[in-house]
Structures are given as C-alpha cells and as structure tokens.
Amino acid sequence: MAKNYCEQHNSGWRFIKRLNPSKGQFYGLDCPTVFKRPIAAANESQAIDACQEIARKLKVLQLVSKGDRTTTFSRIQYAEAIESFLWFHDFDPRTYIERMGSNSVSNRTITHIFKIGFVDQVKDFYQVRCIDGLTAYTSFGALLVKAIESNELPTPSLSDALNGYLGKSRGSKQDWTEKSKQDTIRYVGLFDSTVGTRPFTSIQRSDVQTHINERLLTVKPQSVQRELRSLSALWNYCALANDFEGRNPFSRPTLPSFKPSSRKAASLEASKTLYKALITSRQSYVHHLTLLLLLTGARLAEIWGIQPSDIDTPKSIFWIKPNELRRTKNNQSVRPLPLTPTIRSVLTDYLTTDRPNSAGSASASVGKFLRSRGFQFSAHGLRHGARDRFDELSARATDIEFLLGWSLAKGGMFNIYGSGDLTEVHKLLMQKLEDTLKV
C-alpha cells in the first residue's frame, strides 16, 4: 500500500516524511531528518491527497538537486522543484515581493533578513566556479535565485508538463491506459511540430487554428476534435499547477461541421469478392485480420487482441475474452467461437505476423486496405455484414446474439435462460457463413 505521508495532529493533520541527503541534498538539508509541517485541509481525504502531492514534489526536488550539475531536467521539473524548495523553507516569493513594497518597519526588517541572509546563503550553496570570474550558479540554483528575487517561476510548455500530467491519478474508473498515454504524447508532438515548442501561456487561438488546418489535411474533423480535447485537458493542468487564469486557447475550436461516420454493412456480393481475393493471397497481418473479421463477424479489437492462450485446439474453439492486450466491450462479449479449418489456418498465420501496438492503428490499416480496393464499407461494416448473412441463413436471434457478442434486450434473454455454451448449431452457422461466401 502506498504511503500517504499524512498524520493526524491535534485537531488537524500534518505532513510527515523522512528526508535523506543521499537521495538529493539541497540547501537546508544537511543530514537525515524527519520533516513535519501542518497542512490546511477540510477532511482526511483532502489531507492525504495534499500530503501525497507534497511528497511527490519533494521527491522531484531531491532528484533535481542530486543531478543538477550533470543532468538536464524539463522546465516543469524545475518549477516543481522550486515550489517544493520554497515550501520546505516556508517561503513564498509572492509574499516576499509584497514585503519589499511594504512601509512597515517589521516587514522591512524581514525583507532585509531574507534578502541579505537567506538569499545570500542560497547563492553560496548553489554557486559554481566560473572561468571568467563572474558569479555563476547551477541550473537549478540560477532559477531558484531568480524565483526568490523576482517571483518569476519557469513557465512550462505542454511537452514539459507531460510527465506530471500522465503521472496524475484519474480515478479508479478512468485510469490511464498505455494507448491513452501514447495518444496524448503523440498529440503534443504533432502540435509542437506545427506551431513550435513554447510556454503554455504563449499559445494563442491562432496557433490552435493553424494546427487544426494542418491536421484537417490528413484526418477527419472527429479525430481533430478528439486530439484538441486531450490538449485542452493538458493545458488546464498547466494552468492549475502554475496558478494561471488565462483563457484556454483549445476551448471551443472552430471545426467544420461533420456527420457521424457511416457504418455501412458489407453486401453479400462485396463480401464474396473480398473473400475470393483474400483466401487465395494473404501477405500481411492486414489480410489475415480482414479475412478473420469477414469469417467471424467479431469486433476488430476482439480479433486484433487474440493471443495463443485464447485458442483451445483440442475443443476446436477460440475465446473472445480479456487478456493482456485488450479488454472486451461488455459481459456479453466474452464468448467461445468455433475454430473452423479456415479460421484455424488464418489465425495461425495471423499470430506469426507483427501486429500494430493498438487496435486503432489496425482499424486504420484495414480501412485503408478496403478503400484501396474500392469497397464502400469500413472494418466494422464486415461485422454488420455478418449479421445480415446470419439473417439470410435464417439463424435464430439468440444464436446471432451469441456469435456476435450482442445483447438483444437488457441482460439478454439468451444470457438469462441459455446455457452459454457453444453448440453444434453455432458451429454449423459459422461454417455455413463461409460456405455462402465461397459460392
């Protein structure tokens, strides 16, 4: 169980963590110490969240201070290190600036102590030798002195903020997946390549529109909208972390109107033509995958994620079920399917090829393959076409429901009263489906 670094103290809570200079020494940390600090929180849950965030930023501070002279860090890492350093010393640069402008004698005295004492000690700690005789500091030290003296924290770019953003918890029902992380990284890379890497506060709506126009040359408006939503969330994260109140340039983008993508079912004649082309010549995973979609009517992600462990050769079946590559859409999606001779052969070939890292990439490749041969339906159109083929074979609704992993009613009558087993009728239907395409 992860530490929460939160301890109940009197009527409230406090942060508590052991800090060791061997993990990264910074000014004010001369020997191992148990660091304690009261925190403001309305309840225990808020206190735990606050303490975990503080501990993370202190870890960043020690990481930066330990590798400051030999390692390059992003601006967001430096910003978080500066923030935790000032918190460690109970020092707020914004308060310091206010004190400098105060007429109060006591405040002027505090200002003098900070400026002459604390700041000079920080300078001494981070000072390095300079050949030309001028005063120089480590990278972190220079930014820290600037933060204290002028209240100017380094402003991160979107790419700088990625590590912190992707490391942020999204809740148990919205955990990051590898695909969502890779997509977010790719979206930021595409945006930076179009408008250049710059502080997030410098991004203008005109930059976003330039990016939109560039992306629309290669992808649909729906895809651009999805990318902008991710970039907008990342920008909001930067604004919140840096106490910035500017307008989000990614909000309410100007996109051309678009209609939901059509999922036209593959006709019988088109299915026969596709079957004939693939059964005689298959050179890549795209060909194997497309033929499997045609023969099974399964969802693309279900077939894309097939693993050898999902195949039960003695029983001549293969399973659609969650595995390390993919999950299933719903409970009805978990099902065994017949391993006909053709499906067995194609599956064997498919498992020996290199498949892409995501079902989305596979879907794009299959769609491109179908369009290049003049077909007017998508990969999902093969699933809808299989449903039509089963109808034409006078299959029962419950059998169609079973083979395609659907629920015709809430909960599904088949799932309430049926056995849930693969029957000879199901096997015969799958074989008949292929026999229909052979004709």
C-alpha positions in Angstrom: 0.0 0.0 0.0 1.4 3.4 -0.9 2.4 5.8 1.8 0.2 8.8 2.3 2.6 10.9 4.4 -0.3 12.2 6.4 -0.5 12.2 10.2 -3.4 13.3 12.4 -2.1 16.1 14.7 -4.2 17.7 17.4 -7.4 18.7 15.7 -6.0 18.7 12.2 -3.4 17.0 10.0 0.3 17.4 9.2 2.7 16.3 6.5 5.5 13.9 7.7 8.3 12.4 5.7 11.9 11.3 6.3 14.3 13.2 4.0 17.8 11.9 3.4 20.6 13.9 1.7 21.8 10.8 -0.1 18.6 11.0 -2.1 19.5 14.5 -3.2 20.8 17.2 -1.0 19.6 20.9 -1.2 20.2 24.0 0.9 18.7 23.4 4.3 19.0 19.6 4.3 22.4 18.8 5.9 21.6 15.5 7.5 18.7 12.9 7.5 15.7 14.4 9.1 12.0 13.7 9.8 10.3 16.7 8.2 6.9 17.7 9.7 4.6 20.5 8.6 1.0 21.3 9.5 -1.3 21.5 6.4 -4.7 23.0 5.8 -7.4 20.5 4.9 -11.1 20.2 5.4 -11.1 16.5 5.9 -8.8 13.5 6.0 -9.2 12.7 2.3 -8.1 16.2 1.3 -5.2 15.9 3.7 -4.0 12.6 2.2 -4.2 14.0 -1.3 -2.3 17.1 -0.3 0.4 15.2 1.5 0.9 12.8 -1.4 1.3 15.7 -3.8 3.8 17.4 -1.5 5.8 14.2 -1.1 5.9 13.8 -4.9 7.2 17.4 -5.4 9.8 16.9 -2.6 11.0 13.8 -4.5 11.3 15.9 -7.6 13.3 18.5 -5.7 15.8 15.9 -4.4 16.0 14.3 -7.9 16.8 17.8 -9.4 19.3 18.7 -6.6 21.1 15.4 -6.9 21.6 15.5 -10.6 21.7 19.3 -11.1 25.2 19.5 -12.3 25.1 16.6 -14.7 21.5 16.0 -15.8 19.1 18.0 -17.9 15.6 18.5 -16.5 12.5 19.9 -18.0 11.1 23.3 -17.0 8.1 21.7 -15.3 10.5 19.6 -13.1 12.5 22.7 -12.3 9.3 24.6 -11.5 8.1 21.8 -9.2 11.5 21.6 -7.5 11.5 25.4 -6.9 7.9 25.2 -5.5 8.8 22.4 -3.0 12.1 24.1 -2.0 10.2 27.3 -1.1 7.6 25.3 0.7 10.3 23.4 2.6 11.7 26.8 3.9 8.1 28.1 4.5 8.9 30.9 2.0 6.5 32.3 -0.6 8.2 34.6 -3.2 4.9 36.4 -3.8 4.7 37.3 -0.1 8.3 38.3 -0.3 7.6 40.8 -3.1 4.7 42.2 -1.1 7.0 42.7 1.9 9.5 44.6 -0.3 6.9 47.2 -1.1 5.6 47.5 2.5 6.1 50.6 4.7 6.0 48.5 7.8 9.3 48.6 9.8 8.9 45.0 10.8 8.3 44.0 7.2 11.3 45.9 6.1 13.3 44.1 8.7 12.1 40.7 7.5 12.8 41.8 3.9 16.4 42.6 4.9 16.9 39.3 6.6 15.5 37.4 3.6 17.5 39.4 1.0 20.8 39.6 2.9 20.7 36.4 4.9 18.6 33.7 3.3 19.1 34.6 -0.3 22.9 35.0 0.0 23.1 31.6 1.7 21.2 30.1 -1.2 23.5 31.8 -3.6 26.6 30.4 -1.8 25.2 26.9 -1.7 24.4 26.7 -5.5 27.4 28.8 -6.7 29.9 27.1 -9.0 33.3 28.2 -10.2 33.4 30.3 -13.3 36.4 30.7 -15.6 35.9 34.4 -16.5 35.5 35.4 -12.8 31.8 36.2 -13.0 29.4 34.7 -10.4 27.6 31.6 -11.8 25.2 29.0 -10.3 24.0 25.6 -11.1 21.0 25.5 -13.5 18.6 24.9 -10.6 20.3 27.5 -8.4 20.0 30.2 -11.1 16.3 29.6 -11.4 15.8 29.4 -7.7 17.6 32.7 -7.1 15.5 34.3 -9.9 12.3 32.9 -8.3 13.1 34.4 -4.9 14.3 37.8 -6.2 11.8 38.4 -9.0 9.0 36.0 -8.4 9.4 34.5 -11.9 9.0 30.8 -12.0 9.9 29.0 -15.2 6.8 28.5 -17.4 6.4 25.0 -18.8 5.5 24.1 -22.3 2.9 21.4 -23.0 5.7 18.8 -23.6 7.4 19.8 -20.3 4.2 19.1 -18.4 3.6 15.7 -19.9 5.3 13.6 -17.3 3.5 15.2 -14.4 0.2 15.1 -16.3 0.4 11.5 -17.3 1.5 10.6 -13.7 -1.6 12.2 -12.3 -4.3 9.9 -11.0 -7.5 10.0 -13.0 -9.6 7.9 -10.6 -10.3 4.2 -10.5 -12.7 4.2 -13.4 -10.5 6.4 -15.7 -7.0 5.0 -15.1 -4.5 5.8 -17.8 -4.1 3.1 -20.4 -0.9 2.7 -22.5 -2.9 3.7 -25.5 -4.2 6.9 -23.9 -0.7 7.8 -22.8 0.8 7.2 -26.2 -2.0 9.1 -27.9 -1.6 12.1 -25.6 2.2 12.2 -26.2 1.6 11.9 -30.0 -0.9 14.8 -29.9 1.5 17.1 -28.1 4.3 16.1 -30.6 2.0 16.9 -33.5 1.1 20.3 -32.0 4.7 21.2 -31.2 5.8 20.2 -34.7 3.2 22.6 -36.2 3.5 25.7 -34.0 6.8 25.1 -32.2 7.5 24.4 -28.6 6.7 27.4 -26.4 5.5 28.2 -22.8 1.8 27.2 -22.5 0.9 30.8 -21.6 2.1 31.9 -25.0 -0.1 29.6 -27.0 -2.7 31.6 -28.9 -6.0 30.7 -30.5 -4.4 31.5 -33.9 -1.8 28.8 -33.1 -4.5 26.3 -32.4 -6.3 27.2 -35.6 -3.1 26.7 -37.6 -2.8 23.3 -36.0 -6.4 22.5 -36.9 -5.9 23.5 -40.5 -2.8 21.3 -40.8 -4.4 18.3 -39.2 -7.5 18.5 -41.4 -5.3 17.8 -44.4 -4.8 14.3 -43.3 -7.5 13.3 -40.7 -11.2 13.8 -40.2 -12.7 16.6 -38.0 -13.8 14.0 -35.5 -10.2 13.0 -35.0 -9.0 16.6 -34.7 -11.7 17.3 -32.1 -10.5 14.3 -30.0 -6.9 15.5 -30.2 -7.9 19.0 -29.1 -9.8 17.7 -26.1 -6.6 16.0 -24.8 -4.6 19.1 -25.4 -7.2 21.2 -23.7 -7.1 19.0 -20.6 -3.3 19.2 -20.5 -3.4 23.0 -20.8 -5.8 23.1 -17.9 -3.4 21.0 -15.9 -0.6 23.5 -16.6 -2.8 26.5 -15.7 -3.9 24.9 -12.4 -0.4 23.9 -11.4 1.0 27.3 -12.2 -1.8 29.5 -10.8 -2.6 30.9 -14.3 -6.0 32.3 -15.0 -5.8 32.9 -18.8 -8.3 31.6 -21.3 -7.8 28.1 -22.6 -6.9 28.5 -26.3 -8.1 24.9 -27.0 -11.6 25.5 -25.8 -14.4 25.7 -28.4 -12.3 25.3 -31.5 -13.6 26.3 -34.9 -14.1 23.0 -36.8 -16.0 22.2 -40.0 -19.4 20.5 -39.4 -19.3 16.8 -39.7 -21.6 13.9 -39.6 -21.1 10.7 -37.6 -19.2 8.2 -39.6 -21.3 5.7 -41.5 -21.1 2.0 -40.7 -22.5 0.6 -43.9 -22.9 -3.1 -43.9 -20.9 -5.2 -46.4 -23.2 -6.6 -49.0 -23.2 -10.3 -50.0 -21.6 -9.7 -53.3 -18.9 -7.4 -51.9 -18.3 -10.0 -49.1 -17.9 -12.7 -51.7 -15.4 -10.6 -53.8 -13.4 -9.8 -50.7 -13.3 -13.4 -49.6 -12.1 -14.6 -53.0 -9.3 -12.0 -53.0 -8.1 -12.9 -49.5 -8.5 -16.7 -49.4 -6.0 -17.0 -52.3 -3.5 -14.4 -51.4 -2.5 -13.1 -48.0 0.8 -11.4 -47.3 0.4 -9.4 -44.2 -1.4 -9.1 -40.9 -3.9 -6.8 -42.6 -5.0 -9.5 -44.9 -5.3 -12.1 -42.2 -7.1 -9.8 -39.9 -9.6 -8.7 -42.6 -10.4 -12.3 -43.5 -11.0 -13.2 -39.8 -13.4 -10.3 -39.5 -15.2 -11.4 -42.6 -15.5 -15.0 -41.3 -16.4 -14.3 -37.7 -18.3 -11.0 -37.6 -16.3 -10.2 -34.5 -15.3 -6.7 -33.4 -11.9 -5.6 -34.8 -10.4 -5.1 -31.3 -11.5 -8.6 -30.3 -9.6 -10.2 -33.2 -6.7 -7.8 -33.1 -6.0 -8.8 -29.5 -6.2 -12.6 -29.9 -3.4 -14.4 -28.0 -2.2 -18.0 -28.5 -3.6 -18.7 -25.0 -7.1 -17.9 -26.3 -7.1 -20.9 -28.6 -8.3 -24.3 -27.3 -7.2 -26.6 -30.1 -8.5 -29.9 -28.6 -12.0 -28.4 -28.3 -11.7 -26.6 -31.7 -12.7 -23.3 -30.3 -11.1 -19.9 -29.6 -12.1 -17.4 -26.9 -13.0 -13.8 -27.1 -12.1 -12.7 -23.5 -10.0 -10.1 -21.8 -6.2 -10.6 -21.9 -3.1 -8.5 -21.5 -3.6 -6.9 -24.9 -7.2 -5.9 -24.8 -10.4 -6.0 -22.8 -13.9 -6.8 -24.0 -16.7 -4.3 -24.6 -19.2 -5.9 -22.2 -20.1 -9.1 -20.4 -21.9 -10.4 -23.4 -18.7 -10.1 -25.5 -17.0 -12.9 -23.6 -17.7 -16.0 -25.7 -16.2 -19.0 -27.4 -16.3 -19.2 -31.2 -15.8 -22.2 -33.5 -12.4 -22.9 -34.8 -13.3 -24.0 -38.4 -10.5 -25.3 -40.6 -10.2 -21.9 -42.4 -10.3 -19.9 -39.3 -7.7 -22.1 -37.6 -5.3 -21.7 -40.6 -5.8 -17.9 -40.8 -5.4 -17.4 -37.0 -2.2 -19.4 -37.2 -0.9 -17.1 -39.9 -2.1 -14.0 -38.0 -0.3 -14.9 -34.8 3.0 -15.3 -36.6 2.9 -11.8 -38.0 3.8 -8.4 -36.4 0.6 -6.6 -35.4 0.4 -2.9 -34.6 0.5 -1.7 -31.0 -3.2 -0.7 -30.9 -6.5 -1.7 -32.3 -6.9 1.8 -33.6 -3.8 1.5 -35.8 -5.1 -1.9 -37.0 -8.5 -0.4 -37.8 -6.9 2.4 -39.8 -4.9 -0.1 -41.8 -7.8 -2.3 -42.6 -9.9 0.7 -43.6 -7.2 1.9 -45.9 -6.9 -1.6 -47.4 -10.7 -1.8 -48.0 -10.8 1.7 -49.6 -7.9 1.0 -51.9 -9.8 -1.9 -53.4 -13.0 0.1 -53.9 -15.1 -1.2 -51.0 -17.5 1.3 -49.6 -17.6 -0.1 -46.0 -15.3 0.1 -43.0 -13.9 -2.8 -40.9 -17.0 -2.6 -38.7 -19.1 -3.0 -41.8 -17.9 -6.6 -42.0 -19.5 -7.2 -38.6 -22.8 -5.7 -39.8 -22.5 -7.8 -43.0 -22.0 -11.0 -40.9 -25.2 -10.1 -39.1 -27.0 -9.9 -42.5 -25.5 -13.2 -43.6 -26.8 -15.0 -40.5 -30.2 -13.5 -41.1 -30.1 -14.8 -44.7 -29.3 -18.2 -43.2 -32.5 -18.0 -41.0 -30.4 -18.1 -37.8 -32.3 -17.6 -34.5 -31.9 -14.3 -32.8 -30.3 -15.9 -29.8 -27.7 -17.7 -32.0 -26.8 -14.4 -33.7 -26.6 -12.8 -30.3 -24.3 -15.4 -29.0 -21.9 -15.5 -32.0 -21.6 -11.7 -32.3 -21.5 -11.0 -28.6 -24.6 -8.8 -28.5 -27.5 -8.4 -26.1 -30.9 -8.1 -27.8 -32.5 -7.0 -24.6 -31.2 -5.6 -21.3 -29.3 -8.5 -19.9 -30.1 -10.6 -22.9 -32.7 -13.4 -22.8 -30.1 -15.8 -24.0 -27.9 -14.9 -21.1 -30.7 -15.4 -18.6 -32.1 -18.7 -19.9 -29.5 -20.2 -22.2 -26.6 -22.4 -21.2 -24.0 -20.0 -22.6 -22.2 -23.0 -24.3 -21.1 -23.2 -27.9 -23.4 -25.6 -29.6 -23.2 -27.6 -32.8 -25.8 -25.2 -34.2 -23.4 -22.3 -33.7 -20.5 -24.3 -35.3 -22.7 -25.1 -38.3 -23.7 -21.5 -38.7 -20.1 -20.3 -38.8 -19.2 -22.9 -41.4 -22.3 -22.0 -43.4 -21.2 -18.4 -43.3 -18.0 -19.3 -45.1 -19.7 -21.7 -47.5 -22.0 -18.8 -48.5 -19.0 -16.6 -49.3 -17.4 -19.4 -51.4 -20.2 -19.6 -53.8 
